[in-house]
Amino acid sequence: MSSDRSIQHGRDRELLRSLLFVPGSRTGWLPKAEAAGADAAILDLEDAVPQGAKEAARKAVAEAVARAARTPGPMRLLVRINPLDHGAGWAGAEDLRAVARPGLYGVVLPKVRCADDVRVADRLLAWCEREAGLPEGRIALVPLLETARGLREAYDIGRAAGRVAHLGALTAPGGDVERAVGYRWSPGGEETHPLRARVLLDARAAGSPHPVAGLWADVADLVGLRRFAEQNRALGYEGMTVIHPSHVAVVNEVFSPDAEELARCERLVAAVAAAQARGEGAVLFEGRMVDEAMAETARRTLARRV
């Protein structure tokens, strides 16, 4: 188990509304991702890169990380590495050594089965950070729960290392999770709702900051994307992974409070403050009783102001 100090360090992670997957062999697409407004780009060295192109993609991604360190911008950079096991030919460890450098915000760890997988990645990342002259725990770790066991053990996975962040259920049609769980994707993905809700609760209970959900695979269906994103936001997720630049604006909008919500929060905070000044703990506000708990929730929403 990680120390309290390292767990606290992990809670300082940034809120990321949209995390756009970009093939590791297409680092030239990063300016398009930034132009689309993505909060983060995930350079994918796993499924998006054919076996014969892994080494070249790893080199290109390492160069992209180095560029991000030299000329930092608003978009955070993550890398999805290959699995950290012998079956993958230890490609994941080579990926880590190549990319765990200044300029990298986080590592996306695929095929996570249990907390031990996270602990191994945490130790390897700590070694890479020392080698690169970075503070231990600087690089975030995003475990992908793509196995039935991983989904079942989400709480333990979230507690396995202080650097774990953005933990959530990335359901999608036809992918690893559908194969592992056995659900059949409906047009709106409603059958995954209980799974997404349970994993979200596990992530919150584990203290993993800023959980994200995903994916919406139909590139052209922006109406369906918005509905799915709104459902995830209602569950308590703070962002989503996306697979196309056209999805970024919709996701950013859904996971950002609008002007009306912000104005209401400002009024609520002011009403509670006025009540407290009068020595009252609760007050009737726009037809509802509110108190300090509701004011704190409103203040957190105001902190998300773009």
C-alpha positions as CSV (number, residue, x, y, z in Angstrom):
1,M,0.0,0.0,0.0
2,S,1.3,3.5,-0.8
3,S,2.1,5.9,1.9
4,D,-0.3,8.7,3.0
5,R,2.2,11.2,1.5
6,S,2.1,9.6,-1.9
7,I,-1.6,9.2,-1.9
8,Q,-2.0,13.0,-1.0
9,H,0.4,13.8,-3.9
10,G,-1.9,12.0,-6.3
11,R,-4.9,14.0,-5.2
12,D,-3.4,17.1,-6.8
13,R,-4.1,15.9,-10.3
14,E,-5.8,18.1,-12.8
15,L,-9.4,17.8,-13.9
16,L,-9.5,16.6,-17.4
17,R,-12.8,16.8,-19.3
18,S,-11.8,15.3,-22.6
19,L,-9.0,12.8,-23.2
20,L,-8.5,12.2,-27.0
21,F,-6.9,9.0,-28.2
22,V,-4.2,9.6,-30.9
23,P,-2.3,6.7,-32.5
24,G,1.3,6.6,-31.4
25,S,2.3,6.3,-35.0
26,R,0.5,9.6,-35.8
27,T,2.1,12.1,-33.5
28,G,1.7,14.7,-36.2
29,W,-2.0,14.7,-35.3
30,L,-1.4,16.3,-31.9
31,P,-1.8,19.9,-33.2
32,K,-5.3,18.8,-34.4
33,A,-6.1,17.4,-31.0
34,E,-5.0,20.7,-29.4
35,A,-7.0,22.8,-31.9
36,A,-10.1,20.7,-31.1
37,G,-9.8,21.8,-27.5
38,A,-8.9,18.5,-25.9
39,D,-7.8,18.8,-22.3
40,A,-5.5,15.8,-22.9
41,A,-4.2,13.6,-25.7
42,I,-3.5,9.9,-25.1
43,L,-0.8,8.7,-27.5
44,D,-1.6,5.1,-28.0
45,L,1.3,2.6,-28.3
46,E,-1.0,-0.4,-27.7
47,D,-4.0,-1.3,-29.9
48,A,-3.6,1.6,-32.3
49,V,-0.1,0.4,-33.5
50,P,0.6,-2.8,-35.4
51,Q,3.2,-5.1,-34.0
52,G,5.8,-4.4,-36.6
53,A,5.5,-0.6,-36.1
54,K,5.9,-0.6,-32.3
55,E,9.5,0.4,-32.1
56,A,9.1,3.3,-34.6
57,A,6.0,4.5,-32.8
58,R,7.8,4.4,-29.4
59,K,10.5,6.6,-30.7
60,A,8.0,9.1,-32.2
61,V,6.1,9.2,-29.0
62,A,9.2,9.8,-27.0
63,E,10.1,12.7,-29.3
64,A,6.6,14.1,-28.9
65,V,7.0,14.0,-25.1
66,A,10.3,15.8,-25.3
67,R,8.7,18.5,-27.5
68,A,5.9,18.9,-24.9
69,A,8.6,19.5,-22.2
70,R,10.4,22.2,-24.3
71,T,7.2,24.0,-25.4
72,P,4.4,23.2,-22.9
73,G,0.9,24.1,-23.9
74,P,-2.6,23.7,-22.3
75,M,-3.1,20.2,-23.5
76,R,-1.8,17.4,-21.2
77,L,0.0,14.5,-22.8
78,L,-0.5,10.9,-21.7
79,V,0.8,7.6,-23.3
80,R,-1.0,4.3,-23.3
81,I,1.8,1.8,-23.1
82,N,1.7,-1.9,-23.9
83,P,0.8,-4.4,-21.1
84,L,3.5,-4.9,-18.5
85,D,3.8,-8.7,-18.8
86,H,5.9,-11.3,-20.5
87,G,3.1,-12.1,-22.9
88,A,3.6,-8.7,-24.5
89,G,7.3,-9.3,-24.8
90,W,8.0,-6.7,-22.1
91,A,7.2,-4.0,-24.6
92,G,5.4,-2.1,-21.8
93,A,8.6,-1.7,-19.8
94,E,10.4,-0.4,-22.8
95,D,7.6,2.0,-23.4
96,L,7.9,3.4,-19.9
97,R,11.7,3.9,-20.2
98,A,11.2,5.8,-23.4
99,V,8.4,8.1,-22.4
100,A,8.6,8.7,-18.6
101,R,10.3,12.0,-19.0
102,P,9.5,15.7,-18.4
103,G,6.6,16.6,-20.6
104,L,4.5,13.5,-19.7
105,Y,1.4,14.0,-17.6
106,G,0.4,10.4,-17.2
107,V,0.7,6.8,-18.3
108,V,-2.4,4.8,-19.3
109,L,-2.0,1.2,-18.2
110,P,-4.0,-1.3,-20.2
111,K,-5.4,-4.7,-19.2
112,V,-5.2,-4.1,-15.5
113,R,-6.4,-7.2,-13.6
114,C,-5.6,-6.4,-10.0
115,A,-3.9,-4.1,-7.6
116,D,-0.5,-5.9,-8.0
117,D,-0.5,-4.8,-11.7
118,V,-0.7,-1.2,-10.5
119,R,2.0,-1.7,-7.9
120,V,4.4,-3.1,-10.5
121,A,3.8,-0.1,-12.7
122,D,4.2,2.3,-9.8
123,R,7.6,0.9,-8.9
124,L,8.8,1.0,-12.5
125,L,7.5,4.6,-12.9
126,A,9.3,5.6,-9.7
127,W,12.6,4.2,-11.1
128,C,12.0,6.0,-14.4
129,E,11.3,9.3,-12.5
130,R,14.5,9.0,-10.6
131,E,16.4,8.3,-13.8
132,A,14.8,11.4,-15.4
133,G,15.3,13.6,-12.4
134,L,11.6,14.0,-11.7
135,P,10.0,14.0,-8.2
136,E,8.6,10.5,-7.3
137,G,4.9,10.4,-8.0
138,R,4.9,13.3,-10.6
139,I,3.6,11.1,-13.4
140,A,-0.1,10.1,-13.1
141,L,-1.1,6.5,-13.6
142,V,-4.5,5.7,-15.3
143,P,-5.4,2.0,-15.0
144,L,-7.7,0.7,-17.7
145,L,-10.3,-1.7,-16.2
146,E,-10.6,-4.0,-19.3
147,T,-11.0,-7.3,-17.5
148,A,-13.9,-8.7,-15.4
149,R,-11.5,-9.1,-12.5
150,G,-10.2,-5.6,-12.9
151,L,-13.7,-4.1,-12.9
152,R,-14.6,-6.2,-9.8
153,E,-11.5,-5.0,-7.9
154,A,-11.7,-1.3,-8.9
155,Y,-11.5,-0.1,-5.3
156,D,-8.3,-2.0,-4.5
157,I,-6.8,-0.8,-7.8
158,G,-7.7,2.8,-7.0
159,R,-5.9,2.4,-3.6
160,A,-2.9,0.6,-4.9
161,A,-0.7,3.7,-5.5
162,G,-0.9,7.4,-4.8
163,R,-0.4,8.3,-8.4
164,V,-3.6,6.6,-9.6
165,A,-6.0,9.1,-11.1
166,H,-8.8,9.3,-13.6
167,L,-10.0,5.8,-12.8
168,G,-13.3,4.8,-14.3
169,A,-15.2,2.4,-16.5
170,L,-14.4,2.7,-20.2
171,T,-17.3,0.7,-21.7
172,A,-17.6,0.5,-25.5
173,P,-19.2,-1.7,-28.1
174,G,-17.2,-4.7,-29.2
175,G,-14.1,-4.0,-27.2
176,D,-12.3,-5.7,-24.3
177,V,-14.9,-4.9,-21.7
178,E,-17.8,-6.2,-23.7
179,R,-15.9,-9.4,-24.4
180,A,-14.9,-9.7,-20.7
181,V,-18.3,-9.0,-19.2
182,G,-20.5,-10.4,-22.0
183,Y,-23.0,-7.5,-22.3
184,R,-24.5,-6.6,-25.7
185,W,-24.2,-3.0,-26.6
186,S,-27.5,-1.3,-27.2
187,P,-27.8,2.0,-29.2
188,G,-27.5,4.0,-26.0
189,G,-25.3,1.7,-23.9
190,E,-27.9,1.5,-21.2
191,E,-26.8,-2.0,-20.2
192,T,-23.5,-0.6,-19.0
193,H,-25.1,1.9,-16.6
194,P,-24.9,-0.2,-13.4
195,L,-21.3,-1.1,-14.2
196,R,-20.3,2.5,-14.8
197,A,-22.1,3.5,-11.6
198,R,-20.4,0.9,-9.4
199,V,-16.9,1.6,-10.7
200,L,-17.5,5.3,-10.2
201,L,-18.4,4.6,-6.5
202,D,-15.2,2.5,-6.1
203,A,-13.1,5.2,-7.6
204,R,-14.5,7.8,-5.3
205,A,-14.2,5.6,-2.2
206,A,-10.6,4.9,-3.1
207,G,-9.8,8.6,-3.3
208,S,-8.8,8.5,-7.0
209,P,-9.2,12.0,-8.3
210,H,-11.2,13.1,-11.3
211,P,-12.7,9.8,-12.6
212,V,-13.4,9.6,-16.4
213,A,-15.7,7.4,-18.4
214,G,-15.9,6.5,-22.1
215,L,-16.0,5.6,-25.0
216,W,-18.6,6.6,-27.6
217,A,-17.6,4.7,-30.7
218,D,-20.1,6.1,-33.3
219,V,-18.1,9.0,-34.8
220,A,-21.1,10.6,-36.6
221,D,-23.6,10.3,-33.8
222,L,-23.1,13.5,-31.8
223,V,-26.6,13.4,-30.4
224,G,-25.9,9.9,-28.9
225,L,-22.5,11.1,-27.7
226,R,-24.1,14.0,-25.8
227,R,-26.7,11.8,-24.2
228,F,-24.1,9.3,-23.1
229,A,-21.8,12.1,-21.8
230,E,-24.7,13.6,-19.9
231,Q,-25.5,10.3,-18.3
232,N,-21.9,9.9,-17.2
233,R,-21.8,13.4,-15.8
234,A,-25.0,12.7,-13.9
235,L,-23.4,9.6,-12.4
236,G,-20.5,11.7,-11.1
237,Y,-17.8,11.3,-13.7
238,E,-15.8,14.4,-14.5
239,G,-14.7,13.6,-18.0
240,M,-14.6,11.1,-20.9
241,T,-12.1,9.5,-23.2
242,V,-12.9,10.2,-26.9
243,I,-11.8,8.8,-30.2
244,H,-12.4,11.6,-32.6
245,P,-11.7,15.4,-32.5
246,S,-15.3,16.1,-33.4
247,H,-16.3,14.7,-30.0
248,V,-14.2,17.0,-27.9
249,A,-16.4,20.1,-28.0
250,V,-19.5,18.1,-27.0
251,V,-17.7,16.4,-24.1
252,N,-16.1,19.6,-22.9
253,E,-19.5,21.4,-22.9
254,V,-21.2,18.6,-21.0
255,F,-18.6,18.4,-18.3
256,S,-18.4,22.2,-17.8
257,P,-21.0,24.1,-15.8
258,D,-22.9,26.5,-18.0
259,A,-23.7,30.2,-17.2
260,E,-27.1,29.4,-15.7
261,E,-25.6,26.8,-13.3
262,L,-22.8,29.1,-12.3
263,A,-25.2,31.9,-11.6
264,R,-27.4,29.7,-9.4
265,C,-24.3,28.5,-7.5
266,E,-23.3,32.1,-6.8
267,R,-26.7,32.9,-5.6
268,L,-26.8,29.8,-3.4
269,V,-23.4,30.6,-1.8
270,A,-24.5,34.1,-1.1
271,A,-27.8,33.0,0.4
272,V,-26.1,30.6,2.8
273,A,-23.4,33.2,3.7
274,A,-26.2,35.7,4.6
275,A,-28.0,33.1,6.6
276,Q,-24.9,32.2,8.6
277,A,-24.3,35.9,9.2
278,R,-27.7,36.0,10.8
279,G,-26.8,33.0,13.0
280,E,-29.0,30.6,10.9
281,G,-27.7,27.2,9.7
282,A,-30.2,26.7,6.9
283,V,-32.2,28.9,4.6
284,L,-35.0,28.6,2.1
285,F,-33.4,29.2,-1.3
286,E,-35.5,29.2,-4.5
287,G,-38.0,26.7,-3.0
288,R,-35.4,24.4,-1.4
289,M,-33.8,24.2,2.0
290,V,-30.0,24.6,1.7
291,D,-27.2,24.8,4.2
292,E,-23.3,24.7,4.3
293,A,-23.2,21.3,2.6
294,M,-25.0,22.6,-0.4
295,A,-22.9,25.7,-0.4
296,E,-19.7,23.7,-0.5
297,T,-21.0,21.7,-3.4
298,A,-21.8,25.0,-5.2
299,R,-18.3,26.3,-4.5
300,R,-16.8,23.2,-6.0
301,T,-18.9,23.8,-9.1
302,L,-17.8,27.4,-9.3
303,A,-14.2,26.2,-9.2
304,R,-14.8,24.4,-12.4
305,R,-15.5,27.7,-14.2
306,V,-13.8,27.7,-17.6
